[in-house]
Amino acid sequence: MQPIERIEDFIAWQLARKLERLVFAFTDRAPANNDSDFCRQIRKSSSSAPNNMAEGFGRFWPGEFAYKVRVAIGELEETLDHLDKALAAKYVTEHQHLEMYALGDRAAAAAVKFVRYLEAAGPDWKKEYLARRRAEYRSRREKRRQELQLGTPDSKGNAGARATAERENPAPENPAPENPAPENPEPENQRTRTPNAERRTPNSDQRPL
């Protein structure tokens, strides 16, 4: 089966979306638009089918995708039932009925086939996907480790360069301080002596009164 990269690649979704547009077109005109309850129901079911497919695709995992596609199949079948009512009430012509009914029937058939595929391949697909993710994660971590060891600049351009500089210029074991203190610092009382300190000392020939 061809891989689905986008929801637009899903054939069942394409058919269901086209059916939704046709339903909205004929319910927007007379005589169908006079029956508001009928218009509300068929519009809701026709919109719900592609919406559920898109939600299942967004949930990513095969089991959840399959569940939402099964819900969409039920909505398509409800829309087909409403189309039979529209034909009986002459809201649509036979040509319109055949065109929309064929779209809904083909969309449901494609959806059923896809659900069977998901249920058969889903578990293995999930295991393989998780294994690929783990392998990619380990590869990125190993590459990052080698870049740091070899000094290759990282995304910011500095981590590897820092590692290289540290290896080429290792820091000394006991780095000297930038402003070393003197070995014999001058006592505080000597540093604060005034210039006239000697004048306050008595002379040897002075006599006490």
Sequence and secondary structure as in RCSB ss.txt:
>XXXX:A:sequence
MQPIERIEDFIAWQLARKLERLVFAFTDRAPANNDSDFCRQIRKSSSSAPNNMAEGFGRFWPGEFAYKVRVAIGE
LEETLDHLDKALAAKYVTEHQHLEMYALGDRAAAAAVKFVRYLEAAGPDWKKEYLARRRAEYRSRREKRRQELQL
GTPDSKGNAGARATAERENPAPENPAPENPAPENPEPENQRTRTPNAERRTPNSDQRPL
>XXXX:A:secstr
    SSGGG HHHHHHHHHHHHHHHHHTSTTGGG HHHHHHHHHHHHHHHHHHHHHHHH SHHHHHHHHHHHHHH
HHHHHHHHHHHHHTTSS HHHHHHHHHHHHHHHHHHHHHHHHHHHHHHHHHHHHHHHHHHHHHHHHHHHHHHHHH
T   TTS HHHHHHHHHHS   SS   SS   SS   HHHHT  TTTGGGS  TT    
